[in-house]
């Protein structure tokens, strides 16, 4: 009898903690990349070194996110070491991360420029944007046999193009959303001059298979801004602001609450039957698998064999959807199939009367 009681106690705790583990679900993985390092000091002005500023800020950012429930942080470097650009992308891809954040500082010979800017992957080739791309891509030349490693990519040439594949373009909207949140935090929260969200060809963003941004915290070449960037207080403020944007981004894309483009990840398999019965009238579900600036034919061969592809224009982007169903349970199966085909960031979108609504509204 005593042995049976002990067994029940053990079983109870096993089920309790196992259930708690399942309830927590998959952690949201963020890769934080402190640019440069080791023999690559980055930009240096007024005795301020980019590699030190961005490392300190990255570690502070990581500490904040590590203390947030549901987050896992991976660093490309935690000390003053040189990490090849290719390896930075590999770290993120091996981790199957949900987000990639690369942190940098600006520096020019002119002492006047100031302000923050956040870049996402793109082919925009303005003179100013290309100068940033040239500077951040130039770390490639510090690596041995870089012409072989990067297939002839010349970081100093404006003629060199990085072709955005559909795999990267499906993350563009999410990247822009995060970048906008970061810049809003810098300008509205910290009252710092914002140079905006920009698109430019950056190798490390092209090579990572997830949404990502490259943040330029400010100009170390500007004496006043450089002093702020080099201070522990300034770095903490910057880290707090970036963390707030990341947390807001996670809530928007990975929970029910927020705008129309959210996943229904918080609905568990155990409640499928209830969900199916409570779908609002005239609601249909589709699976968003990509967002692209290119108008791609909706034939299955362009979408890894998936059929029933539809699309709609949203601003400068065209959003691509897989499947269509009035049943949430079926939508989850379609989502599983899309992810199995390689669309890891796919999510369920709800429509009513041809207009997007939140999944939460659809499941009233």
N, C-alpha and C positions, 0 to 999 in steps of 0.2 A: 504494500500500500504506500509506504513512504517512498519507495523507488518510483512508483507510478506518479506520485505527486511531484517529485523532483523532475521527472521527465516532462510533465506538463508545464512546470515553471520554465524549464529550458526552452521548450517549444514555444511558449508564450513570448519570451524575450526574442527568440529567433524571428518569429513572425512579426513582432512589433518593429524591430529594427530593420528587417528586410522591407516591411511596408513603408517605413520612414524613408528608406533609401530610394524606393521606387517613386515615392511622392515627390522627392526632391528632383528627380529626373536628371537629364543630361545637363552638365554645367556649361555655361556660356564661356567659351574659350577666347581670350583676347591675347594676341601676340603684341608685345610692346618692343619696338625696335629703336634703341638709342643709336642714332646715326654716328658713323665714323668710329674712332677708337684706335688705341695703339699708336702705330707710326702715322696713322691718318688722323691729324688733329682737326680736320674740317677747316672752317674759316676762323681766322685769328685777327682780332683788332683790339686796340686799347687794353692789351694784356689779358683779354678774355678769350678763352678757347672753347669753340663750339662743342668739342667732344665731351668736355667736363660738364657743361651746362645741360646738355641733352641727357646725359647719363643720370645726373642728379634728379632731373625732372621726371625721367622715365621711372626711376626707382620709387619716387614719391607717388607717382600715378599708380604704379603697380601695388604699392602698399594699401592705397585707398580701396582699389578694386578687390584685393585679396580679402579685405574685411567686409565686403558686400556679399550677402548670401547669393548662391547660384553662379558665382564667377570663378573661373580658373585663369590664372595669369601665367603666360610663358614669355620669357625674356630672350632676345637674341644675344644680349650681353648684359652682365651685371657688374663688370669690372672694366678697367681701361685696357681692352684687348681689341685687336683688329679682327673683324669678321667679314669674310668675303660677301659681296652683294648677293651672289647666287645662294650662299648658305643661309642668309637671312630669309630669303624666300623659301628655301627648303625646310627651315625650322617651322615656319608657319604651315606649310603644306603637309609635312609629316604629322603635325599635331592635329590636322583637320580642324583648324581654328575657324571661329565664326567671324573674327574681325582682326585686321592688321593695322597697327598704328605706328608710323615711323616719325620720329621726332628730330627736328633739325633747327638750326638758326641761320639767318641770312647774314651776309657781310659783303659790302661793296667798298670801292675806294672813296666814293662820295659819302661824306659824314651826315648828310641831311636825311636820306630815306629812313623811314621807320614803319612799324606796324606789323601785324600778324597776317598770315595768309595760309590757307589750307588747300592742298592739291588733291585731285582725284585723277585717275588714269584717263587719258584722252589723247586726241591727235591735234588739238588746237596748237597752232604754231605762231603765236604772237611773239614778237621780238623779246619782250620781257619774260614771258613764260618759258620760252626756249632757253633763256639764259639760266633760269633756275634749273631746268631739266639738264642742261649741259653740266652745271656745277655738281648736282647731286648724282648724275650718272658717271661723272669723271672718276669716281672712286674705282671704277672697273680697271682703269689703267695702272693701278697700284698692284694688281694681281698678276701673278706669273701666267704667261700664255693666255692672256685675256682674250686675244683675237680668236683663239680656238674655243675657249670656254663660252664666249658670247656670240659665236658664229659670225664674226666679222662686224659686230655692232660697234660703230664708232661714236663714242659719247660726245665728241667735239664737232660732229657733222650735223647740220640741220637737214641734210638730205636723208639721213638714216631714219627710217620709220619703224615704229613698233606697232605691228598690226594687232588691233584688239579683236580677239576671237569672241564668238558668242558666249563662251564660258566666262570671259571677263565682263562682257557687256551686261550679262544678267545681274551683275552686282553693282552696276553703275548708279542706279537710282538710290540704292541703299548707301553707297559711298557718299553721294551728294547730300543725302539727308543728314548723315553724321557730320560731314564737313560744315554744313550750314549751322548745325547745333553748336559746334565748337566755335565757329566765328561769332555767332550771336552771343555766346557766353563771354568771349573776349571783349567784344564791343559794348554790350549792354551790361554785363556783370562787372567786368574789370575796367570799363571805360577806356579801353585801349583802341588805338586806331586800327581799323580792319581794312586790309587790302582785298578781302573777299575770298570767295571760293573759285578755284580755277582748275581747268583741265590742261594737262600737258603730258607728253610721253615720258614716263618715268619707269625704268626697267624693273625696279623692285615691286612696283604695283602691278605691272603687267604679268609678272611671274608668279604672283600669289593668287591662288584659286579661292578667293573670298573677298567680300567688301573690304576696302582699305583706303586709308588717307595718309598723306605726308604733310605734317604740320611744320611750318616755319614760325617759330615762336616770336621772332622779331629780329632786329638788326644789331649785332654786336658792334658794328662799325659806327653806330650812333651812340655817342658817349652816355647820354642819359638812359637810353633804352638798354644799352649793354650793361650798365650798372644794375639795372633792375633784373635783367635776365641772369646775371651772375650772383644775385643775392638769394639766400635760402628762402626768404619771405616771398620773393618774386616767383621762384620755382614752385613753392608750395601753392601759391595762388593759381598759377598756370595748371598745375597738376589737378587741383580741385575742380577747375573749370572743365578740363578735358574729361575728368571722371564723371562729372555731372552730365555731360553730353553723352557719354558712353552708356550710362545707366538709363538715361531717357531713351536712347536708341534701342536698347535691349527691350525696354517696356513696349516700345512702339512695334517692333517687329517680331517679338517672341512671346507676347502674352495677348490676352483678349483685349485689354484696355488700350485705347488710342484710336488712330485713324483706320481707314479702310484696308490698308495693306498689312494686316497682321496675321500671324499664324494662329491656328487653334490648338497649339501645343499643350495648353493647360487642360484640355478636355481629355480625360483618360479613357482607355478602352473599356473600362468597367462601367462607364455611363453611356456607352454607345446607344443602347436601346432607348434610354430616356431622351437623348439628344435627337434621335431619329423622329420621335413622336412630337417634339416641340419645335421643329423647324417652322418658321413663319410662312404664311401663304405666299405663293408666287415667287419664292426664293430659289435661285439656282446657284450651285457652287462650281467654280472652275479652279484649276491649279495654275498659278502663275509660275512659269519656268524660266522666263528670260525677259530682259528689257534691253532693247537695242536701238541705236540711232539708225541702223540699217533696216530697210524694208525687205524682209526675207520671206520668200515664198513659203506657204504653210504646208508644204509636202513633207511627208514623214521622214524622207531621207535627210532633210535639213535639221531634224530634231530627234536624232538617235533612234529612229524607228517608231516614235510615238505618233499615233494618229489622232484625228479630231483636234487639230490645232487651230486656234482662232487668234486674232490680234486686234488691238485697238491703239490708236495714237493718243498719247498723253504728253502734251508739251512737245519737246524735241525727241522724246523717246517713244518707241513702239513697244507695247507690252504684249507678250506672247503667252497664251493660255493653253493648257492641255485638258481635254475632257469637258463634260458638262453633265451635271446631275442635280436632281432635287433632293437627294438623300445624303445627309452628312456622312453616314457610314460608308457609302460608296465613294464619297469625296476623299475620305481618309485612305481608302484602298488605292485610289488614283494617285494620291500624294506619295504613297509608299512606292508605287511603280515608277513615278517620275524620279524619285530619289535613287532608286535602284539603277536607273539609266544614267545616273551621274549628275542630275540636277539637285545638288545637295542643299541649295538654299531655296528650293521651291516651297511654296506655301499656298494655303487655301484662301480663295477670295470669294466673297458672297456678292450676288447681284439681286436686285429687286427692281422690276420694271426697267431693266437695262442699265440701272445706275448702281454703282458700288455702295455697299453698306458694310458695316463691320460684321465679323462673324458672330460677335456677341449679340448684335441686333437680330441676326438671322436665326439665332437659336432661342428666341423668346418663347 
